[in-house]
Amino acid sequence: MKFDLHVHSCYSKDSNASLDNILEYASKNGLDGFAICDHDVIEGGMECSRRAKEIGSDIIVIPGVEVSSSKGHILVLGIREPIEPGLSPEETIKKARQQGAVVVIPHPFKMTSHGIGYVEGLDTDAVEVLNSRCVTDGPNNKARKAAQELGFPMVGGSDSHEAEMVGRSYTNIDAESGTVEAVLDAIRKGHTSPGGGKTPTSFVVKQMFVGHLNKLGRRLGIR
């Protein structure tokens, strides 16, 4: 099955992607499922899972979050309760484990996107080695090399902030069934491989512009 394990919705401050549009493009782009991983909030993933069931979509939605730890971002998949930002990576992962969640280190060497800068010694289930929003190959290549050397399973994710780019890069997952828990268990077992390509630079620049506009709007009290 093909999953995008790193998708941002309008619940992220730097994305305007609606849940319905994400579900629509996930289907158009050939995905079996995806994980909503908004910045430090879990409501997007929960609501998207509910919405998929409401409209009768076959897409599997994994509720997730991209937690801002003290050293960089950490993806938590299968989240049930929020994890506060600003904790150490170790404490963040410990709180994820208390929920039985899956941990993925995203874009670890993309420092412009709060990459954590390392993976050795972390209790992670997988490393994101193909992030489609990396403009150059360096961060992805470094992540792949580190994962291979340390024996971590490898995954891919679009890190999409616009619905059209959902599935631009993805993870092939060999799961025993099409349930969220079966998919998460397959990731834990390392039954994964990354696939796909890059997001066009024009979309990356557009997303950055939207993010800046949203931040400005919040400062002015109009968003």
C-alpha positions, 0 to 999 in steps of 0.5 A: 500500500502507498501512504504519505506519512507527512501531510499538513492541513489547514490546522497547521499555521502555515497551510491552507489545505482543507481536509476535503481537498486533501482527501480528494487529491490523495485519491487522485494521486493514487494513495491508499492513505496518509497521515495528517501531521500538523504542527503541535496540534492533533485536531486536524488528523482526528477531524480528517479521520472522521471526515473520511468516514463521513463521506465514505472515502476508502482512504485510510487516515492516520491521526498524527502530529509534528511535534516541535521538540527542543532540538527539532521536529518529530513525527508521531503517528497514531496519536491520541493525546497532544504532546506539548512542544519544547520538550527534549527529543527523548522526552517527546519520544517517551510521551509518544511511546506512552500512547503506543504511537509510532515515531518517525524522525522527519527531514533530520538534516534539513536545518531550514525546516527544524531538522533535528540534526541527528538520528543516532541514539534516538528511539525511533521506528523510522527515518524520513529519507525522502522529503519532497520539499527538500529543494536540494538532494543533500538533506535526503541523501544524508538522512538515507546514509544515516538510516542505512548505517544505523539500521533504521527503517526508511520512509518517505513523505511529501511534507505537503502544505498544499493539497495538490502535492499530497503523495508527491513522495510517499512510503510503500507499506507492506501491511497485513490489512488496511487498518490504521493499526496494521499499517502502524505495526508494519512501520514498526516492523520496518516493512517500508520503502520510500518512493516518489519525487520532489515538490516543484520549487514553485509550490515550496515558495508559494507555501512559504509565502502563505505561511508568512501571510498567515503569521502576519494576519495573526499578528494583526488579529485578522486570522 
